[in-house]
């Protein structure tokens, strides 16, 4: 089969690799019908995730059709159409029983981590993929949900909701600032209303993404490259600061922005994947009673979010802005990496 292979920092290729095989009784082999590129893939290519070894097939999002299942898989069968969760879950280790799927201790993790696809094992940017713990890591897809919407449930929608909205403890009436209106930031914007946020402010330097954010539920937008951007945000809070600041970029400057915007007693929810150290000024922060959270998605809200996407309550289809076939996956990477120029949100890649 062919797959997108990581060759080390800055190196990738669409290459021939061996077909995946069943290794454990709980495995499934899928034909990949739809996949996409995540900002984390770009971080990997920059060398920000050193655990990813050269030769690894990238990708952790996808929709596929089951081709083969292991001997212990009874709830799924060949021909089933499924969403591939970015997080594998054995379902029986202490962390999984506690709902902390992101730190599944099953043997495929090798380090107590649930994110293995395109990280510690070969991923979904390929014609075929092996999924460990298939019954806990795949979600049957109902009729009527297109692939380009379903693939958004692999990662970005649960990530924005769980690590942004839930970890940020958004509550009715809150003012929420989402710093970074990329795909994950837009997912946080789209789901913040589920917990009753009254004002949702999208903050970004990309005017196209700011404009797009209104279609996902942003009530206000602020261009952070403009002078006085902070005052614009604070003016929406009577100067008090936002109740929840969600950081969805992953660089020191945007983390500092989140801390600066939050009110005393508020929450900073960091979603962004950081490749560099961030200064934490506890000498200033200790007196403000703020809560800072970080996290890797558990994807345990995916079934609930699937119902909302299926009923049209979450506009997942708006995220799919560009479409490519597998033989143009290098062009897809180029388009996604130049999002400010190409106006790409998520690229959808199919055979």
DRENGU-493386 format. One record per residue (C-alpha): residue number from 1; y, z, x; chain. Coordinates in pm, whole numbers. Example, Ala and Ser with C-alpha at 12.3 -4.5 7.8 and 13.67 -1.06 7.14 Angstrom:
2
<lodo i="1" north="-450" up="780" east="1230" ch="A"/>
<lodo i="2" north="-106" up="714" east="1367" ch="A"/>
END
This chain:
351
<lodo i="1" north="0" up="0" east="0" ch="A"/>
<lodo i="2" north="367" up="-12" east="98" ch="A"/>
<lodo i="3" north="595" up="289" east="124" ch="A"/>
<lodo i="4" north="932" up="403" east="257" ch="A"/>
<lodo i="5" north="846" up="570" east="589" ch="A"/>
<lodo i="6" north="1071" up="810" east="778" ch="A"/>
<lodo i="7" north="1081" up="727" east="1148" ch="A"/>
<lodo i="8" north="1298" up="1015" east="1268" ch="A"/>
<lodo i="9" north="1673" up="1079" east="1225" ch="A"/>
<lodo i="10" north="1846" up="758" east="1120" ch="A"/>
<lodo i="11" north="1521" up="560" east="1104" ch="A"/>
<lodo i="12" north="1332" up="435" east="798" ch="A"/>
<lodo i="13" north="1119" up="134" east="709" ch="A"/>
<lodo i="14" north="935" up="-23" east="414" ch="A"/>
<lodo i="15" north="591" up="-38" east="574" ch="A"/>
<lodo i="16" north="220" up="-71" east="513" ch="A"/>
<lodo i="17" north="45" up="267" east="504" ch="A"/>
<lodo i="18" north="-305" up="378" east="395" ch="A"/>
<lodo i="19" north="-365" up="431" east="24" ch="A"/>
<lodo i="20" north="-375" up="800" east="-75" ch="A"/>
<lodo i="21" north="-710" up="955" east="-160" ch="A"/>
<lodo i="22" north="-826" up="1258" east="-359" ch="A"/>
<lodo i="23" north="-846" up="1550" east="-113" ch="A"/>
<lodo i="24" north="-886" up="1848" east="-343" ch="A"/>
<lodo i="25" north="-1038" up="1891" east="-691" ch="A"/>
<lodo i="26" north="-695" up="1947" east="-850" ch="A"/>
<lodo i="27" north="-541" up="1626" east="-713" ch="A"/>
<lodo i="28" north="-438" up="1314" east="-900" ch="A"/>
<lodo i="29" north="-359" up="967" east="-767" ch="A"/>
<lodo i="30" north="-73" up="792" east="-945" ch="A"/>
<lodo i="31" north="67" up="444" east="-953" ch="A"/>
<lodo i="32" north="441" up="492" east="-911" ch="A"/>
<lodo i="33" north="620" up="312" east="-1194" ch="A"/>
<lodo i="34" north="970" up="441" east="-1122" ch="A"/>
<lodo i="35" north="1126" up="639" east="-840" ch="A"/>
<lodo i="36" north="1472" up="710" east="-708" ch="A"/>
<lodo i="37" north="1661" up="840" east="-406" ch="A"/>
<lodo i="38" north="1795" up="1194" east="-380" ch="A"/>
<lodo i="39" north="2080" up="1329" east="-172" ch="A"/>
<lodo i="40" north="1813" up="1538" east="1" ch="A"/>
<lodo i="41" north="1656" up="1215" east="130" ch="A"/>
<lodo i="42" north="1989" up="1135" east="294" ch="A"/>
<lodo i="43" north="1993" up="1485" east="446" ch="A"/>
<lodo i="44" north="1644" up="1420" east="586" ch="A"/>
<lodo i="45" north="1762" up="1094" east="741" ch="A"/>
<lodo i="46" north="2051" up="1280" east="905" ch="A"/>
<lodo i="47" north="1803" up="1521" east="1062" ch="A"/>
<lodo i="48" north="1910" up="1816" east="844" ch="A"/>
<lodo i="49" north="1549" up="1896" east="740" ch="A"/>
<lodo i="50" north="1358" up="1923" east="1069" ch="A"/>
<lodo i="51" north="1029" up="2011" east="896" ch="A"/>
<lodo i="52" north="1000" up="1644" east="792" ch="A"/>
<lodo i="53" north="796" up="1468" east="1058" ch="A"/>
<lodo i="54" north="823" up="1107" east="1166" ch="A"/>
<lodo i="55" north="573" up="898" east="969" ch="A"/>
<lodo i="56" north="627" up="1086" east="644" ch="A"/>
<lodo i="57" north="661" up="885" east="322" ch="A"/>
<lodo i="58" north="984" up="1000" east="160" ch="A"/>
<lodo i="59" north="1066" up="1072" east="-204" ch="A"/>
<lodo i="60" north="1003" up="1358" east="-445" ch="A"/>
<lodo i="61" north="1105" up="1209" east="-781" ch="A"/>
<lodo i="62" north="916" up="969" east="-999" ch="A"/>
<lodo i="63" north="741" up="858" east="-1314" ch="A"/>
<lodo i="64" north="389" up="725" east="-1281" ch="A"/>
<lodo i="65" north="61" up="634" east="-1441" ch="A"/>
<lodo i="66" north="-248" up="832" east="-1348" ch="A"/>
<lodo i="67" north="-512" up="620" east="-1178" ch="A"/>
<lodo i="68" north="-762" up="885" east="-1070" ch="A"/>
<lodo i="69" north="-807" up="1261" east="-1106" ch="A"/>
<lodo i="70" north="-1001" up="1523" east="-913" ch="A"/>
<lodo i="71" north="-1308" up="1697" east="-1048" ch="A"/>
<lodo i="72" north="-1123" up="2008" east="-1173" ch="A"/>
<lodo i="73" north="-852" up="1818" east="-1364" ch="A"/>
<lodo i="74" north="-934" up="1833" east="-1735" ch="A"/>
<lodo i="75" north="-596" up="1814" east="-1910" ch="A"/>
<lodo i="76" north="-496" up="1476" east="-1768" ch="A"/>
<lodo i="77" north="-676" up="1145" east="-1750" ch="A"/>
<lodo i="78" north="-637" up="796" east="-1605" ch="A"/>
<lodo i="79" north="-381" up="599" east="-1802" ch="A"/>
<lodo i="80" north="-158" up="897" east="-1883" ch="A"/>
<lodo i="81" north="213" up="839" east="-1823" ch="A"/>
<lodo i="82" north="371" up="1139" east="-1652" ch="A"/>
<lodo i="83" north="682" up="1281" east="-1491" ch="A"/>
<lodo i="84" north="624" up="1388" east="-1132" ch="A"/>
<lodo i="85" north="786" up="1724" east="-1067" ch="A"/>
<lodo i="86" north="959" up="1759" east="-732" ch="A"/>
<lodo i="87" north="793" up="2102" east="-706" ch="A"/>
<lodo i="88" north="417" up="2144" east="-688" ch="A"/>
<lodo i="89" north="273" up="2455" east="-846" ch="A"/>
<lodo i="90" north="-79" up="2590" east="-805" ch="A"/>
<lodo i="91" north="-21" up="2812" east="-1110" ch="A"/>
<lodo i="92" north="-219" up="3111" east="-985" ch="A"/>
<lodo i="93" north="-58" up="3250" east="-667" ch="A"/>
<lodo i="94" north="171" up="3557" east="-701" ch="A"/>
<lodo i="95" north="487" up="3349" east="-678" ch="A"/>
<lodo i="96" north="373" up="3099" east="-941" ch="A"/>
<lodo i="97" north="268" up="3378" east="-1176" ch="A"/>
<lodo i="98" north="621" up="3516" east="-1138" ch="A"/>
<lodo i="99" north="769" up="3174" east="-1224" ch="A"/>
<lodo i="100" north="885" up="3117" east="-866" ch="A"/>
<lodo i="101" north="720" up="2776" east="-834" ch="A"/>
<lodo i="102" north="961" up="2682" east="-556" ch="A"/>
<lodo i="103" north="767" up="2917" east="-329" ch="A"/>
<lodo i="104" north="415" up="2834" east="-438" ch="A"/>
<lodo i="105" north="167" up="2975" east="-187" ch="A"/>
<lodo i="106" north="-101" up="2714" east="-262" ch="A"/>
<lodo i="107" north="-261" up="2557" east="45" ch="A"/>
<lodo i="108" north="-57" up="2234" east="28" ch="A"/>
<lodo i="109" north="260" up="2434" east="98" ch="A"/>
<lodo i="110" north="161" up="2549" east="444" ch="A"/>
<lodo i="111" north="470" up="2767" east="447" ch="A"/>
<lodo i="112" north="491" up="2910" east="96" ch="A"/>
<lodo i="113" north="709" up="2631" east="-36" ch="A"/>
<lodo i="114" north="678" up="2430" east="-356" ch="A"/>
<lodo i="115" north="874" up="2128" east="-240" ch="A"/>
<lodo i="116" north="612" up="1935" east="-46" ch="A"/>
<lodo i="117" north="649" up="1573" east="-165" ch="A"/>
<lodo i="118" north="842" up="1369" east="89" ch="A"/>
<lodo i="119" north="871" up="1687" east="294" ch="A"/>
<lodo i="120" north="536" up="1828" east="403" ch="A"/>
<lodo i="121" north="313" up="1563" east="242" ch="A"/>
<lodo i="122" north="371" up="1197" east="158" ch="A"/>
<lodo i="123" north="606" up="1136" east="-132" ch="A"/>
<lodo i="124" north="692" up="910" east="-421" ch="A"/>
<lodo i="125" north="885" up="622" east="-264" ch="A"/>
<lodo i="126" north="560" up="430" east="-250" ch="A"/>
<lodo i="127" north="331" up="217" east="-462" ch="A"/>
<lodo i="128" north="82" up="506" east="-493" ch="A"/>
<lodo i="129" north="112" up="882" east="-448" ch="A"/>
<lodo i="130" north="-123" up="1181" east="-437" ch="A"/>
<lodo i="131" north="-8" up="1482" east="-641" ch="A"/>
<lodo i="132" north="-166" up="1821" east="-564" ch="A"/>
<lodo i="133" north="-223" up="2072" east="-845" ch="A"/>
<lodo i="134" north="-177" up="1788" east="-1090" ch="A"/>
<lodo i="135" north="-213" up="1988" east="-1410" ch="A"/>
<lodo i="136" north="77" up="2216" east="-1312" ch="A"/>
<lodo i="137" north="287" up="1956" east="-1129" ch="A"/>
<lodo i="138" north="288" up="1667" east="-1377" ch="A"/>
<lodo i="139" north="435" up="1649" east="-1728" ch="A"/>
<lodo i="140" north="300" up="1417" east="-1997" ch="A"/>
<lodo i="141" north="573" up="1183" east="-2109" ch="A"/>
<lodo i="142" north="618" up="1124" east="-2483" ch="A"/>
<lodo i="143" north="670" up="778" east="-2621" ch="A"/>
<lodo i="144" north="1032" up="678" east="-2658" ch="A"/>
<lodo i="145" north="1163" up="829" east="-2333" ch="A"/>
<lodo i="146" north="1238" up="545" east="-2090" ch="A"/>
<lodo i="147" north="1139" up="580" east="-1726" ch="A"/>
<lodo i="148" north="1500" up="569" east="-1608" ch="A"/>
<lodo i="149" north="1572" up="881" east="-1815" ch="A"/>
<lodo i="150" north="1243" up="1055" east="-1741" ch="A"/>
<lodo i="151" north="1286" up="1025" east="-1363" ch="A"/>
<lodo i="152" north="1600" up="1238" east="-1387" ch="A"/>
<lodo i="153" north="1373" up="1525" east="-1497" ch="A"/>
<lodo i="154" north="1182" up="1521" east="-1170" ch="A"/>
<lodo i="155" north="1457" up="1702" east="-983" ch="A"/>
<lodo i="156" north="1826" up="1669" east="-1060" ch="A"/>
<lodo i="157" north="1835" up="1793" east="-1421" ch="A"/>
<lodo i="158" north="1627" up="2107" east="-1360" ch="A"/>
<lodo i="159" north="1810" up="2167" east="-1031" ch="A"/>
<lodo i="160" north="2155" up="2148" east="-1187" ch="A"/>
<lodo i="161" north="2047" up="2365" east="-1479" ch="A"/>
<lodo i="162" north="1839" up="2627" east="-1298" ch="A"/>
<lodo i="163" north="2025" up="2672" east="-969" ch="A"/>
<lodo i="164" north="2371" up="2598" east="-1107" ch="A"/>
<lodo i="165" north="2387" up="2713" east="-1468" ch="A"/>
<lodo i="166" north="2113" up="2978" east="-1484" ch="A"/>
<lodo i="167" north="2166" up="3127" east="-1139" ch="A"/>
<lodo i="168" north="2541" up="3116" east="-1203" ch="A"/>
<lodo i="169" north="2480" up="3317" east="-1522" ch="A"/>
<lodo i="170" north="2701" up="3094" east="-1734" ch="A"/>
<lodo i="171" north="2774" up="3256" east="-2069" ch="A"/>
<lodo i="172" north="2961" up="3164" east="-2388" ch="A"/>
<lodo i="173" north="3331" up="3109" east="-2334" ch="A"/>
<lodo i="174" north="3314" up="3076" east="-1955" ch="A"/>
<lodo i="175" north="3529" up="2851" east="-1741" ch="A"/>
<lodo i="176" north="3296" up="2670" east="-1502" ch="A"/>
<lodo i="177" north="3406" up="2463" east="-1203" ch="A"/>
<lodo i="178" north="3151" up="2219" east="-1061" ch="A"/>
<lodo i="179" north="3247" up="2115" east="-710" ch="A"/>
<lodo i="180" north="3089" up="1780" east="-640" ch="A"/>
<lodo i="181" north="3036" up="1535" east="-927" ch="A"/>
<lodo i="182" north="2739" up="1362" east="-773" ch="A"/>
<lodo i="183" north="2407" up="1340" east="-960" ch="A"/>
<lodo i="184" north="2318" up="1711" east="-930" ch="A"/>
<lodo i="185" north="2673" up="1819" east="-1008" ch="A"/>
<lodo i="186" north="2671" up="1594" east="-1315" ch="A"/>
<lodo i="187" north="2340" up="1752" east="-1416" ch="A"/>
<lodo i="188" north="2504" up="2094" east="-1397" ch="A"/>
<lodo i="189" north="2795" up="1966" east="-1604" ch="A"/>
<lodo i="190" north="2557" up="1817" east="-1861" ch="A"/>
<lodo i="191" north="2368" up="2145" east="-1903" ch="A"/>
<lodo i="192" north="2647" up="2404" east="-1869" ch="A"/>
<lodo i="193" north="2723" up="2361" east="-2238" ch="A"/>
<lodo i="194" north="2372" up="2478" east="-2326" ch="A"/>
<lodo i="195" north="2487" up="2831" east="-2245" ch="A"/>
<lodo i="196" north="2823" up="2797" east="-2417" ch="A"/>
<lodo i="197" north="3070" up="2719" east="-2138" ch="A"/>
<lodo i="198" north="3409" up="2659" east="-2300" ch="A"/>
<lodo i="199" north="3576" up="2475" east="-2012" ch="A"/>
<lodo i="200" north="3388" up="2267" east="-1755" ch="A"/>
<lodo i="201" north="3598" up="2140" east="-1466" ch="A"/>
<lodo i="202" north="3466" up="1862" east="-1243" ch="A"/>
<lodo i="203" north="3613" up="1876" east="-891" ch="A"/>
<lodo i="204" north="3564" up="1583" east="-654" ch="A"/>
<lodo i="205" north="3747" up="1338" east="-428" ch="A"/>
<lodo i="206" north="3581" up="1036" east="-594" ch="A"/>
<lodo i="207" north="3785" up="926" east="-895" ch="A"/>
<lodo i="208" north="3496" up="715" east="-1027" ch="A"/>
<lodo i="209" north="3270" up="1018" east="-1041" ch="A"/>
<lodo i="210" north="3543" up="1226" east="-1198" ch="A"/>
<lodo i="211" north="3582" up="966" east="-1469" ch="A"/>
<lodo i="212" north="3204" up="953" east="-1518" ch="A"/>
<lodo i="213" north="3186" up="1332" east="-1547" ch="A"/>
<lodo i="214" north="3358" up="1326" east="-1886" ch="A"/>
<lodo i="215" north="3059" up="1140" east="-2028" ch="A"/>
<lodo i="216" north="2842" up="1434" east="-1922" ch="A"/>
<lodo i="217" north="3060" up="1702" east="-2079" ch="A"/>
<lodo i="218" north="3342" up="1778" east="-1834" ch="A"/>
<lodo i="219" north="3648" up="1893" east="-2026" ch="A"/>
<lodo i="220" north="3880" up="1860" east="-1727" ch="A"/>
<lodo i="221" north="3880" up="1683" east="-1391" ch="A"/>
<lodo i="222" north="4057" up="1764" east="-1065" ch="A"/>
<lodo i="223" north="4089" up="1538" east="-760" ch="A"/>
<lodo i="224" north="4041" up="1778" east="-468" ch="A"/>
<lodo i="225" north="4202" up="1533" east="-225" ch="A"/>
<lodo i="226" north="4536" up="1580" east="-403" ch="A"/>
<lodo i="227" north="4786" up="1842" east="-301" ch="A"/>
<lodo i="228" north="4787" up="2135" east="-539" ch="A"/>
<lodo i="229" north="4427" up="2077" east="-654" ch="A"/>
<lodo i="230" north="4350" up="2451" east="-643" ch="A"/>
<lodo i="231" north="4654" up="2532" east="-856" ch="A"/>
<lodo i="232" north="4536" up="2271" east="-1108" ch="A"/>
<lodo i="233" north="4203" up="2448" east="-1145" ch="A"/>
<lodo i="234" north="4357" up="2796" east="-1159" ch="A"/>
<lodo i="235" north="4603" up="2679" east="-1426" ch="A"/>
<lodo i="236" north="4302" up="2631" east="-1655" ch="A"/>
<lodo i="237" north="4218" up="3000" east="-1612" ch="A"/>
<lodo i="238" north="4567" up="3153" east="-1650" ch="A"/>
<lodo i="239" north="4554" up="3209" east="-1276" ch="A"/>
<lodo i="240" north="4253" up="3442" east="-1288" ch="A"/>
<lodo i="241" north="3998" up="3209" east="-1131" ch="A"/>
<lodo i="242" north="3689" up="3051" east="-1279" ch="A"/>
<lodo i="243" north="3402" up="3256" east="-1413" ch="A"/>
<lodo i="244" north="3143" up="3040" east="-1237" ch="A"/>
<lodo i="245" north="3191" up="2806" east="-940" ch="A"/>
<lodo i="246" north="2898" up="2572" east="-878" ch="A"/>
<lodo i="247" north="2881" up="2415" east="-532" ch="A"/>
<lodo i="248" north="2694" up="2085" east="-549" ch="A"/>
<lodo i="249" north="2775" up="1913" east="-220" ch="A"/>
<lodo i="250" north="2636" up="2112" east="73" ch="A"/>
<lodo i="251" north="2915" up="2123" east="333" ch="A"/>
<lodo i="252" north="3117" up="2422" east="457" ch="A"/>
<lodo i="253" north="3442" up="2300" east="302" ch="A"/>
<lodo i="254" north="3305" up="2280" east="-53" ch="A"/>
<lodo i="255" north="3138" up="2621" east="-26" ch="A"/>
<lodo i="256" north="3474" up="2765" east="80" ch="A"/>
<lodo i="257" north="3634" up="2592" east="-220" ch="A"/>
<lodo i="258" north="3387" up="2759" east="-455" ch="A"/>
<lodo i="259" north="3457" up="3102" east="-309" ch="A"/>
<lodo i="260" north="3832" up="3046" east="-332" ch="A"/>
<lodo i="261" north="3817" up="2943" east="-698" ch="A"/>
<lodo i="262" north="3602" up="3220" east="-843" ch="A"/>
<lodo i="263" north="3760" up="3519" east="-1014" ch="A"/>
<lodo i="264" north="3680" up="3883" east="-929" ch="A"/>
<lodo i="265" north="3345" up="3964" east="-1086" ch="A"/>
<lodo i="266" north="3252" up="3596" east="-1108" ch="A"/>
<lodo i="267" north="2961" up="3394" east="-973" ch="A"/>
<lodo i="268" north="2927" up="3132" east="-700" ch="A"/>
<lodo i="269" north="2610" up="2928" east="-749" ch="A"/>
<lodo i="270" north="2527" up="2719" east="-443" ch="A"/>
<lodo i="271" north="2312" up="2414" east="-514" ch="A"/>
<lodo i="272" north="2407" up="2196" east="-216" ch="A"/>
<lodo i="273" north="2165" up="2143" east="74" ch="A"/>
<lodo i="274" north="2350" up="2271" east="379" ch="A"/>
<lodo i="275" north="2272" up="2125" east="721" ch="A"/>
<lodo i="276" north="2530" up="2334" east="906" ch="A"/>
<lodo i="277" north="2621" up="2704" east="911" ch="A"/>
<lodo i="278" north="2876" up="2826" east="659" ch="A"/>
<lodo i="279" north="3120" up="3108" east="728" ch="A"/>
<lodo i="280" north="3089" up="3399" east="489" ch="A"/>
<lodo i="281" north="3402" up="3614" east="505" ch="A"/>
<lodo i="282" north="3260" up="3943" east="384" ch="A"/>
<lodo i="283" north="3570" up="4120" east="513" ch="A"/>
<lodo i="284" north="3755" up="3951" east="226" ch="A"/>
<lodo i="285" north="3475" up="3912" east="-26" ch="A"/>
<lodo i="286" north="3334" up="4264" east="-49" ch="A"/>
<lodo i="287" north="3623" up="4387" east="-262" ch="A"/>
<lodo i="288" north="3607" up="4101" east="-515" ch="A"/>
<lodo i="289" north="3274" up="4195" east="-679" ch="A"/>
<lodo i="290" north="3151" up="3835" east="-679" ch="A"/>
<lodo i="291" north="2787" up="3729" east="-684" ch="A"/>
<lodo i="292" north="2668" up="3444" east="-462" ch="A"/>
<lodo i="293" north="2335" up="3278" east="-538" ch="A"/>
<lodo i="294" north="2135" up="3008" east="-364" ch="A"/>
<lodo i="295" north="1801" up="2855" east="-443" ch="A"/>
<lodo i="296" north="1544" up="2581" east="-452" ch="A"/>
<lodo i="297" north="1462" up="2457" east="-801" ch="A"/>
<lodo i="298" north="1147" up="2597" east="-967" ch="A"/>
<lodo i="299" north="1132" up="2315" east="-1224" ch="A"/>
<lodo i="300" north="989" up="2557" east="-1480" ch="A"/>
<lodo i="301" north="1253" up="2443" east="-1731" ch="A"/>
<lodo i="302" north="1142" up="2078" east="-1717" ch="A"/>
<lodo i="303" north="944" up="2088" east="-2046" ch="A"/>
<lodo i="304" north="1245" up="2228" east="-2232" ch="A"/>
<lodo i="305" north="1484" up="1979" east="-2073" ch="A"/>
<lodo i="306" north="1243" up="1697" east="-2160" ch="A"/>
<lodo i="307" north="1276" up="1790" east="-2528" ch="A"/>
<lodo i="308" north="1655" up="1776" east="-2500" ch="A"/>
<lodo i="309" north="1648" up="1439" east="-2323" ch="A"/>
<lodo i="310" north="1400" up="1307" east="-2581" ch="A"/>
<lodo i="311" north="1629" up="1415" east="-2868" ch="A"/>
<lodo i="312" north="1939" up="1267" east="-2706" ch="A"/>
<lodo i="313" north="2104" up="1604" east="-2639" ch="A"/>
<lodo i="314" north="2133" up="1534" east="-2263" ch="A"/>
<lodo i="315" north="2269" up="1189" east="-2164" ch="A"/>
<lodo i="316" north="2019" up="1133" east="-1882" ch="A"/>
<lodo i="317" north="2043" up="756" east="-1910" ch="A"/>
<lodo i="318" north="2405" up="760" east="-1792" ch="A"/>
<lodo i="319" north="2288" up="867" east="-1447" ch="A"/>
<lodo i="320" north="2104" up="537" east="-1387" ch="A"/>
<lodo i="321" north="2374" up="306" east="-1254" ch="A"/>
<lodo i="322" north="2186" up="69" east="-1021" ch="A"/>
<lodo i="323" north="1840" up="-90" east="-1040" ch="A"/>
<lodo i="324" north="1621" up="-222" east="-758" ch="A"/>
<lodo i="325" north="1263" up="-332" east="-702" ch="A"/>
<lodo i="326" north="1044" up="-184" east="-430" ch="A"/>
<lodo i="327" north="1094" up="-483" east="-204" ch="A"/>
<lodo i="328" north="1469" up="-407" east="-209" ch="A"/>
<lodo i="329" north="1440" up="-34" east="-140" ch="A"/>
<lodo i="330" north="1638" up="-67" east="182" ch="A"/>
<lodo i="331" north="1924" up="-215" east="-23" ch="A"/>
<lodo i="332" north="1885" up="76" east="-265" ch="A"/>
<lodo i="333" north="1932" up="324" east="21" ch="A"/>
<lodo i="334" north="2239" up="137" east="142" ch="A"/>
<lodo i="335" north="2388" up="137" east="-208" ch="A"/>
<lodo i="336" north="2318" up="506" east="-263" ch="A"/>
<lodo i="337" north="2453" up="606" east="79" ch="A"/>
<lodo i="338" north="2783" up="425" east="4" ch="A"/>
<lodo i="339" north="2824" up="577" east="-341" ch="A"/>
<lodo i="340" north="3202" up="607" east="-321" ch="A"/>
<lodo i="341" north="3224" up="232" east="-261" ch="A"/>
<lodo i="342" north="2938" up="113" east="-483" ch="A"/>
<lodo i="343" north="3002" up="364" east="-766" ch="A"/>
<lodo i="344" north="2634" up="459" east="-761" ch="A"/>
<lodo i="345" north="2512" up="775" east="-930" ch="A"/>
<lodo i="346" north="2134" up="732" east="-927" ch="A"/>
<lodo i="347" north="1949" up="420" east="-816" ch="A"/>
<lodo i="348" north="1635" up="338" east="-1014" ch="A"/>
<lodo i="349" north="1355" up="172" east="-817" ch="A"/>
<lodo i="350" north="1055" up="2" east="-979" ch="A"/>
<lodo i="351" north="769" up="-224" east="-859" ch="A"/>
END
